[in-house]
Amino acid sequence: MTTLVLSLLTLLGFFLITAGVRLLGLVAAFTGGTLGWCLGGFMHDSFVPEWSAALCAASCAVIGAATAALFIRPAVALGFGVVGTILGLLLGGVLVERGIAPTAPLPVASAVSDRASEAPPAASVRAARSGLAQAVLTIIDDARDDGASDARLTRLAGAGGRIGTLIQTRWNLVPQATQTFLVAMTAGSAIIGLGVGLCFARWAIAGASSALGSLLLLGCGLPLLESLVPAFRCPESVAAWLCLGAATTLSGWAFQMRRVQQRSESTTKAS
């Protein structure tokens, strides 16, 4: 059964890389449903705690998938905005840690009691991100390892709320001035991502489908190949995985856009 699932996901990844522009509805619905499911736990903890966490996650997933399928280009632009948000936050954190970005003001005499114990911005950013990924993985593992299927589904749906609380706690470790800088960097990168997704919609759709297809093709295809061919071994280096992902994504992107260009040229000649 596992081999069959991996084979189907690998095949889907191949089709997304080679013909993702034609699978716009599937790409958009999958992205919207995934984002909706992740937001379900946060909605449950913040707005409707009396509802079941699984019901909130499933409802948000259906709404997200339907909305994304109806509004494909805005959905892809939103995906690029999310990517831009993440990249902007990471870049801002690196700039603060390197001392390049504006830092929080030093404490003054009148505010010694309030800010004398405040950590430097670079140290606070390091403390905020230290072990964050591991903590998120721990929350996901706790939700996934529960014995009963119903309880596991509920805890998995509520993992989004726990992750949101964890991120909020880490965010509070950062000084106010540094928070303002990081918010500005994040907002600027998100706007750039949205602009790219809206102004270059066809290129953005091809790139998004190629990236998703590359993730499925490598993440499912290589382990499947390793199980079928004992002599083959998956790469152990993160850099190797990133290089393979970048190569397959760019190749699929270029292949799809070349086909779109040829089809446009054929249409122009025919008219």
N, C-alpha and C positions, 0 to 999 in steps of 0.2 A: 504493500500500500504506500509506503514511504517513497519507494522508487517511482511509482506511478505519479505521485504528487510532484516530486522533483522534476520528472520528465515533462509534465504539463506546464509547470512554471518556467522551465528552461525554454520550452517551445514558445510560450507567451513572450518571454524576454526576447527571443530571436525575432518574432514578428513585430514587436515594438521597435526594435532597432532598425529593421529593414522597411517597415511600412507603418510607422507610428502615426504619420499624418492622417492616414485613413482610419485609424482607430481612435479618433478624438473622443468619442463618447465614452469608450472604455477607460481611457487614460484619465479623463476628467472625473468620471464617476468613482473610480478607484481612489483618486487623490482626495476628492471631497468626502467620500465615505471614511477614509482613514483619518482625516483631520476631524471629522465630526465625532468619530469614536473616541479620539483622544480628548476632545473637549467635553465629552459626556460626563466624565468623572468630576471635572471642575464645575459643570452646571449643577450636578447633584449636590456637591458640597456647599456651593455658594447660593443657589437660588431655590432648589426644590429638594431639600433633604428628606421630605416625607416620601418621595418617589423611590423606587428601586434603582440602584446604581446601574444595573444591567439594562433596565428599561430606558434610563436617560441616555446611556451610551448608544443603544440600538436606535433610539429615536433620532439622536443627533447624527448618527451615521447615515440613516436613510435620508434625512433632510439634506445633509451635506452632499451625498451622492446625487440626489435628484437636482439640487440647485446647480451643482457643477456640470451635470449633463445638459441642463438647459442653457447655461451660460458658460460655454466652453472657453472662449477667449478670456473673459474676466477670471475664470478659475485658474487658467494657466498663468495669467498675470499675477494672481494672488500667490500662486506657488513660487514665482520668481521673487515676489515681495517677501515671502517667508525666508527664502534663501538669502536674499539681501539683508534681511534683519539679522539672521544668524551670523553672516559674514561681517556685518558692521559691528555687532557686539564683540565678536572675536578680535577684530582689528582694533577696536577701541580699547579692549583689555590689554592687548599687546603693547599699544602705545603708552598706556598708563604704566604698565610694568617696566617698560624701558625708560621711563622718565621723559618721553617726548611730548606727551599730551599735557595740557594744563592740569595742575594738581590742586588739591584742597588747600585753602589758606592756612598758614600756621596759626596756632592759638595765640590770642592776645591776652593781656593781663586781666581784662574784665571778664574773660570767659575761660579762665584757667580751670575752674572747677567743673565746667561742662565738657571741655574738649582736651584737657591735658592728657587724658589717657587714650585719646583717639590714635589709632595706628596710622602710619603713613599710607597714602593712597595705593602705592605699589604693593605694600604688604597686605593691605585689606583686600585687594583684588586677588592676590595669590591665595589668601585664606578663604575667600568666597568660592573660588573654583577648585580648591584642593579637595579631592575626593568626591566631587560632585557627580561625575559620571558613574563612579562606583556605587554611590548612594542611590542613584536613579536605577541602575541595574539591580541593586538589592531589592528595591521596591517592586520592580517588575518580576523578579524571581519569586518574591514572597507571594505575589498574586497568582503566579503560574503554578507554584508547587503545592497549592492546597489540594487535599485529597478529593473532596466532593466536587463534582462538576458544576453544580449550581453555585456553591460558595466560591469556586475558582472564577467563574464568570463574573460574579458580583465584585470580587476583590480586584479582578483585572480592570473592570469598568471604573472602580474607584481609585485606581492607581494614578489616574490623571490629577485628581484632587490632591493626593499625597505629594506628587511631584511638584505641583504648583505651590503647595505650602513650603516644601523644601527650598524651592527657588526663591520664594519670598523671604525666607529666613536668611539665606545666603546674601540676598540683595541688601538686606538691612545692615550687613557688615561693612558695606562700602560707604565712605563719606558722602555728604550731600552734593558737594561740588563735583566729585567724580561721578556720581550718579547722573547729574545733569549732562556732563560731557558724554557719558555712555549712551544716554537716551538720545542726545543729538546725533551721535554717530549712527545709532541704530535706525532712527527715523530717516536720516538722509539716505542710508543704504537701502532701506525698504522702499523709499520713493523712487530711487534709481531702478530697483528691481521691477517695481510696478510699471515704470515708464518703458523699460525694455520689453516687458511682456505685452504691453498695449501697442507700442509703436512698431514693434517687429513681431507681430503675432505669429506669423507662419514659422519664422525662424525659432521663436520661443517654443512653439508647440513641438516642432521637430526635435529641439534640444531636450525638452522635458521628457518626451517619449523615449528618446535615445538613452537618457540617464536612467530612467526607470527600467528600460529593457536591459541595459548593462548590469544594473543591480540584480535583476532576476537571473540573467544569463550566467553571470559569474557566481553569484551567491548560491544558486541551485545547480548549475551545470557542472562546476568544478567538483563539488562534493559527490555528485552523481557519477562523474567520470572516475573519481578516486575509488568509489565503491565497486565500479564495474571493472576497472583496470587496476589491479593491486600495485603495479609498478609505478603508477602515476601518483604524485604527491601534490597537494594544494600548496600554494606559497605560504610561508610562515611569516614573512615580513609584511608589515603594514604598508611600507613604501611600494612593495611589489603589487599588492592589491590595488593601491591607488593608481599606479601606472597602468595596470591592466584596465581598470575602470575608465580612466581618462582616454586610453587608446580606443576602446570599444565605443565609448560615448561619442567621441569626435568622429570616428569612422562612420557610425550610424547617422550622425547629424549631417555629415557631408554627403553621404549616399542619398539620404532622403531629400535634401535640398537640391541635389543634382537632378533627381527625378522630377521634382516640382518644376525646376527651371526648364527641363526638356518638355514637359507637358505644356507649360506656358508658351514656349516657343512654337510648339506644334499647333496650339490653338490660334496663335497670332497668324501663322502662315495660312491656316485653313480659312480664317476670316478675311 
